[in-house]
Amino acid sequence: MTRRTRGIAIGIAAMLATAAGAQEARAPSLAALKSVETGRWQIHEIGTKGRDRAVCVRDPQRLLQMRHPGQRCARFVIDDTPNLATVHYTCPGAGHGRSTLKVEAPGLIDIQTQGLAGGLPFDARYEARRQGGC
């Protein structure tokens, strides 16, 4: 890679990081997440016989990063409607992902996500059902 090409690549990466940071600030106002109730959610990965897991969701944005829970990630909103949100996120040193949340009802969400976590690719679909309070 030449110096000029490297410089262009670094410039593009910086612009994308800036845009993602700006989008992250707007992420709390995602229209699809406004109707999602907080509380205890049962998460089932579609197509697996693995055990469902229960999580306490105090902030519905947690459902955007199923493979990067608790990570501080920059987000770029791709789509934002009352029932559907698609977000690309980048977690420095941990990977990245693209998640689409389809709100079927305030207590039922379909989540499709793919990306890289810990250097390994992932592609998964989840059904999340609200079970009650935490």
C-alpha positions in Angstrom: 0.0 0.0 0.0 1.5 3.4 -1.0 1.6 6.3 1.4 -1.0 8.1 -0.6 -3.4 5.1 -0.5 -2.7 4.6 3.2 -3.5 8.3 3.8 -6.8 8.1 1.8 -7.7 4.9 3.8 -7.0 6.6 7.1 -9.0 9.7 6.0 -12.0 7.5 5.0 -11.8 5.6 8.3 -11.8 8.9 10.3 -14.8 10.2 8.4 -16.7 6.9 9.0 -15.8 7.0 12.7 -17.0 10.6 12.9 -20.3 9.8 11.2 -20.8 6.8 13.4 -20.1 8.8 16.5 -22.7 11.4 15.4 -25.2 8.6 14.7 -24.5 7.1 18.1 -25.6 10.3 19.8 -29.0 10.0 18.0 -29.4 6.2 18.7 -31.5 6.7 21.8 -34.3 8.2 19.6 -34.7 5.2 17.4 -38.4 5.1 16.5 -38.5 1.2 16.7 -37.1 1.2 20.2 -39.6 3.7 21.6 -42.4 1.0 21.8 -40.1 -1.7 23.3 -40.8 -2.3 27.0 -38.0 -2.7 29.5 -37.9 -5.7 31.8 -36.9 -9.3 31.8 -36.6 -10.7 28.2 -36.3 -14.3 27.1 -33.8 -14.6 24.2 -34.0 -17.6 21.8 -31.5 -18.1 19.0 -33.5 -19.3 16.0 -32.2 -22.5 14.5 -30.4 -23.8 17.5 -31.3 -26.2 20.3 -29.2 -24.1 22.7 -30.8 -23.0 26.0 -32.7 -19.7 25.9 -31.3 -17.0 28.1 -33.0 -14.4 30.2 -31.7 -10.9 30.3 -32.8 -7.8 32.2 -33.2 -5.0 29.6 -33.2 -1.6 31.2 -32.3 0.0 27.9 -33.7 -1.5 24.7 -30.5 -0.5 22.8 -28.9 -3.5 24.5 -30.7 -5.6 22.0 -28.8 -4.0 19.1 -25.5 -5.7 20.2 -26.3 -9.3 20.9 -22.7 -10.4 20.3 -21.1 -7.4 21.9 -23.0 -6.9 25.1 -21.9 -4.1 27.4 -19.3 -2.9 24.8 -19.1 0.8 24.1 -19.5 0.9 20.3 -20.0 3.6 17.7 -23.3 3.3 15.8 -24.5 4.3 12.4 -28.2 4.2 11.8 -29.1 2.7 8.4 -32.9 2.5 8.8 -35.2 3.8 11.4 -39.0 3.4 11.2 -41.6 2.8 13.9 -41.3 -1.1 13.6 -37.9 -1.6 12.1 -34.4 -0.4 12.9 -31.1 -1.3 11.2 -27.9 -0.2 12.9 -24.2 -0.9 12.0 -21.9 -0.7 15.0 -18.1 -0.8 15.5 -16.6 -1.8 18.9 -12.9 -0.8 18.9 -10.7 -3.9 19.5 -13.8 -6.2 19.7 -15.3 -6.3 16.3 -18.4 -4.9 14.6 -21.9 -5.9 13.6 -25.0 -5.0 11.8 -28.4 -5.6 13.5 -31.9 -5.3 12.3 -34.7 -5.3 14.9 -38.2 -5.8 13.8 -40.7 -5.0 16.5 -43.6 -7.4 16.1 -45.2 -6.0 19.4 -43.9 -4.1 22.4 -43.0 -7.5 24.0 -41.9 -9.4 20.9 -38.9 -8.6 18.7 -37.2 -10.4 15.8 -33.4 -9.6 15.8 -31.1 -10.4 12.9 -27.4 -9.7 13.4 -24.1 -10.5 11.7 -20.5 -9.3 11.9 -17.3 -10.1 13.7 -16.8 -10.8 17.4 -13.5 -11.8 18.9 -12.0 -12.2 15.4 -14.7 -14.7 14.3 -17.7 -14.1 12.0 -21.3 -14.5 13.3 -24.7 -14.5 11.6 -27.6 -15.2 13.9 -31.3 -14.6 14.3 -33.1 -14.2 17.6 -36.6 -14.0 19.0 -36.9 -11.9 22.1 -40.0 -12.1 24.3 -40.7 -9.9 27.3 -41.4 -12.0 30.4 -42.1 -9.3 33.0 -40.2 -7.0 35.2 -36.6 -7.5 36.3 
